Amino acid sequence: MRIGLALGSGSARGWSQIGVIRALGELGIRPDVVTGTSIGALVGAAWVSGYLDRLESWIRDLDRVDILRLMDPHLKGGGFIRGEKLMSALGEHVRDMNIEDMEIPFAAVATDLASGREIWLREGSMLEAVRASIALPGIFAPARVGDRWLVDGGLVNPVPVSLCRALDADVVIAVNLNGDIVGKHLEVQGPERDPEIPESPEGIGAAITRLRMGLQLRLDSLISSVARREESAEPGLFDVLAGSINIVQDRITRSRMAGDPPEVIISPRLSHIRLMEFDRGAEAIRAGEEAVARIREDLEGLSGG
């Protein structure tokens, strides 16, 4: 019995899939096939290449300042972030290899920007495939692979069950990160203070403090939308973008999984983690472990597969 693991899209919520893989391993379940979309492609690539430990260690230490440093704004391109700094950092923690050289079959999903077709990346550079699969429209610039411009695979196949089947998986365990996410980006929260900025009661010091706080909040809003003004009725640009992506992924996930249901679905409870809150890795990983524990009975009989 060949077990397939389909790792889904979901941006920062995707770190939970590290916890899922850890918990499955503790139950003696080792997938024979791994497929991934977007953040799921990154986590899956790290696991099949033997670099999940290094990736997890890095993720657990990430804070918001680290995330800001990984951003390379590209206002004239096809996305706000060019992605070169991010991929350089990933290359320090996940060694690039050819997909076809992996002992465990692996494939990533991307979307052809010109045709809208679902593209299965099954050979060539693993990190190049990951870069294409995570190219979230509006956030990351598209990736050039061969003669195609590719964007996030979550637009066409957020949880790649079908790709697992194509790689001859008999039983598919799917990780769905898109449950209960629609509308969460619009929940009003007060702005968070930067604890490193001291109080400055008056004069030019106060003006500088307010300026620094304002800059911090505006940058942070690009990451997690926590900077929305209290009682604000109008959603900001990032709220609209994040909410639209959530809606698309939720609807496509429901449709694809209804047409090709997996044998087991793991659904971490992650609606409180926003699209770009990559600094909440430890919390997300724990949610993945808890999600596996909740369906332990459904996983019985798969160990040793």
C-alpha positions, 0 to 999 in steps of 0.5 A, spaced: 500 500 500 503 506 497 501 512 502 501 519 499 501 525 503 498 531 499 500 538 503 496 544 501 497 551 500 495 556 506 501 561 506 503 562 514 498 556 516 503 552 512 508 551 517 503 547 521 504 541 516 511 540 519 507 538 525 503 534 521 509 530 518 512 529 525 506 526 528 505 522 523 512 519 524 511 518 531 505 513 529 509 510 524 506 513 518 512 514 512 509 517 506 511 513 499 509 519 495 509 527 497 506 532 493 505 540 495 502 546 493 505 553 495 507 552 502 506 545 502 511 544 496 516 548 501 515 543 507 514 537 502 521 538 499 524 539 505 522 533 508 524 528 502 531 532 501 532 530 509 532 538 511 526 538 515 530 539 521 534 545 519 528 548 516 524 547 522 529 550 527 530 556 522 522 557 522 521 557 530 526 562 531 523 567 525 521 574 528 517 579 524 524 583 523 527 577 520 521 577 515 522 584 514 529 583 512 527 577 507 522 582 503 525 585 497 520 590 494 519 590 487 514 595 485 514 595 478 514 587 477 508 582 477 508 582 485 510 586 491 516 582 493 521 579 488 523 573 492 530 573 491 532 574 498 527 569 501 530 564 496 537 565 498 535 564 505 531 558 504 537 555 500 541 556 506 537 551 510 534 547 504 539 544 499 537 544 492 537 538 488 534 535 482 527 532 484 528 526 480 533 524 484 529 524 490 528 517 494 521 519 495 517 521 489 515 528 490 512 533 485 509 541 486 503 544 483 504 551 480 499 555 475 501 557 468 499 565 468 498 565 461 493 559 460 491 558 467 493 550 466 495 546 472 502 545 472 506 539 475 513 540 477 516 533 477 523 534 475 529 539 475 531 544 481 527 543 487 527 550 489 526 552 483 519 548 483 518 551 490 519 558 488 514 557 482 509 554 487 509 559 492 508 565 487 502 568 491 499 573 486 500 580 488 505 578 493 510 574 490 513 576 483 511 570 478 517 565 477 520 564 470 520 556 469 522 554 461 518 558 457 512 559 462 511 564 467 508 560 473 504 563 479 502 559 486 499 552 485 493 554 490 489 558 484 488 551 481 489 545 486 490 547 493 490 540 496 494 536 491 490 529 492 490 528 484 497 529 483 498 523 489 494 519 485 498 520 479 504 518 482 501 511 484 498 513 491 493 508 493 491 511 500 492 519 500 492 523 506 491 530 505 492 536 509 487 542 508 489 549 511 483 552 508 478 550 513 474 556 516 478 562 513 473 566 509 472 573 513 478 572 518 482 577 515 477 582 516 476 581 524 478 588 527 484 588 532 488 594 535 495 596 533 500 592 536 506 597 539 513 595 538 516 594 545 523 596 543 520 603 542 520 607 548 515 612 551 517 619 549 512 624 552 514 631 548 517 635 543 521 632 537 523 626 541 515 624 541 515 626 533 520 621 532 517 616 536 510 617 533 514 616 526 517 610 527 511 607 530 507 609 524 512 606 520 513 599 524 505 599 523 505 600 516 510 595 514 507 590 519 500 591 516 503 588 510 505 581 514 499 580 518 494 586 517 494 587 525 495 594 524 488 596 522 485 601 526 480 600 531 473 600 529 475 601 522 469 600 517 473 600 511 478 594 509 485 596 507 488 594 501 492 588 504 485 586 507 482 585 500 488 582 497 488 577 503 481 576 503 480 574 496 486 569 496 482 566 502 476 565 498 479 563 492 482 557 496 477 555 500 472 554 494 477 551 490 479 546 495 472 544 497 470 543 489 477 539 488 476 535 494 469 533 493 471 531 486 477 527 488 476 525 496 482 523 500 482 517 504 484 521 510 483 529 511 487 533 516 485 540 518 489 544 523 485 549 526 489 555 524 483 560 522 487 565 527 493 565 523 493 570 518 496 570 511 503 572 512 504 571 519 510 567 518 513 569 525 508 564 528 511 558 526 512 554 533 504 555 534 502 553 527 507 546 528 503 545 534 496 546 531 499 540 526 501 535 531 494 536 535 490 535 528 493 529 527 492 527 534 484 528 533 484 523 528 489 518 530 483 513 530 482 514 522 490 513 521 490 506 524 492 501 519 497 506 515 503 505 519 508 501 516 505 502 509 
